[in-house]
């Protein structure tokens, strides 16, 4: 994803934010209580001007020291009560909102695990990372502060205006004069700020992607001396983000100028008019003090409107980005089971596949694949680069969904199985081994029984793990880059065989091994392959010879099936592919 994906068209921030309700609902009681406490605290602050009126028109005018001290005590108690109530509000929201954030983050992570591989192929990891971190932080801040105080400040302003109108309606109208231009300015601000806020959040995702890729690819960057070009790319994105943030700042400065200036002018006008009325005896000094104190008490609720609207728009954009991922359809759950239970092995029935984002009129990557791997048989899959070998193997565990046709395991359609069941039957080793920042044992077992670890390491000739500083408990670096390519590949192979799967799919699993290690692994693999049904992508004759039969994949179709020797004699394309491999083998 990039900033071009940003939804810049008009959208309702309120409608977007309402999508958070299912997450907020479990903690609604504490949030409503916190809002009520905040309203009570804010209204408590509005009682202070009334006490001042009583003091000025009463004890101060009558020169009554006892009355002044009593009023001061009331003011102290009101101030203490207001502070206590606001502290209580903060305590009420802290725990439930951290729970909401954790639930949303867990929900996002779980949903990402259920989304198809095609989704992850389209989306940059940095965009997903920013949605699970920065965006959720913005949502927590919105629920903790703007959501409550948009209500609290609205109630405070309404109550304060009523108090001022009751005290003197002419001065109240003077204070209300800026209301219309302020409201119009806020509406214009919302429209403009929402698109800029969304752009900024998308650009944060792009920047996160660059940082992540630079860290993971640091060896490439250093090896090719590309640190300056990477730094330039990072600086360009940073400069773009800085420009967008400055646009946000300019918009916020403009709305704050209006929101702060116009009410201040109105208060100044009310002060002048009120002073004239006091001088003429039409208004008591206490009433003027109370009126102006109330007006000043409303300065914060009014001044904060700009910040609250900005934070709300940021939260609306974050909500939009969060649900862009959550609205993606997860892998379908099968509901119909076939009745086939015979051991018929792995079969491809007229299989066709085209990537979801491919043009409708483009030729399929795989076309009319009919292939039968008998129970207990190993079949090598051979073909030129780009012929579709890796794509075909990815269809078996449903990393991609078929466009047409069927794949069956022992007579049962794989789409009739749950993915959990299917992937418990099928194990894979990919050409590019992926390891996690965990221990060697955790990377290999992936939930399997501990007692299988030594067997799997032995089959994959990965006994080097026992010689690591903490043995199989040694933690390896991110992506396993602290290990050699051959070591990573052997651990990936050990992970594939650790669970004794009924079906094994190996995508060129020995490409990074030296000749002697490859021979040792092949010897151990023969025992494993004798007890399983396997499909092996192969590029070398030595790997092909592990299999009972060979299938030749050419331009997305199976063009020949037979033993290695049969195809060498009868198929020119296969002989050409193997002759290149044999020359490579001899050269080594």
Buried (B, 14 or more C-beta within 10 A) or exposed (E): BEBEBBBEEEBEBEEBBEBBEEBBEEBEEBBEBBBBBBBBBBBBBBBBBBBBBBBBBBBBEEEBEEBBEBBEEBBEEBEEBBEEBBEBBEEBBEEBBEBBBEBBBEBBEEBBEEBBBBBEEEBBBBBBBBBBEBBBEBBBBBBBBBBBBBBBBBBBBEBBBEBBBEBBEEBBEBBBBBBEEBEEBBEBBBEBBBBBBBBBBBBBBBBBBBBBBBEBBEEEBEEEEBEEEBEEBBEEBEEBBEEBBEBBEEBBEBBBEBBBEBBBEBBEBBBEBBBEBBEEEEBBBBBBBBBBBBBEBBEEBBBBBBBBBBBBBBBBBBBBBBBBBBEBEBBEEBEEEBEBEEEBBBBBBEBBBBBEEEEEEEEBBBBBBEBBBBBBBBBBBBBBEEBBBBBBBBBBBBBBBBBBBBBBBBBBBBBBBEBEBBBEBBBBBBBBBEBEEBBBBBBBBEEBEEEBBBBBBEBBBBEBBEEBEEEBEBBBEEBBBBBEBBBBBBBBBBBBBBBBBBBBBBBBBBBBBEEEBBEBBBEBBEEBBEEBBBBBBBBBBBBBBBBBBBBBBBBBBBBBBBBBEBBBEEBEBBBEBBEEBBEEEEEE
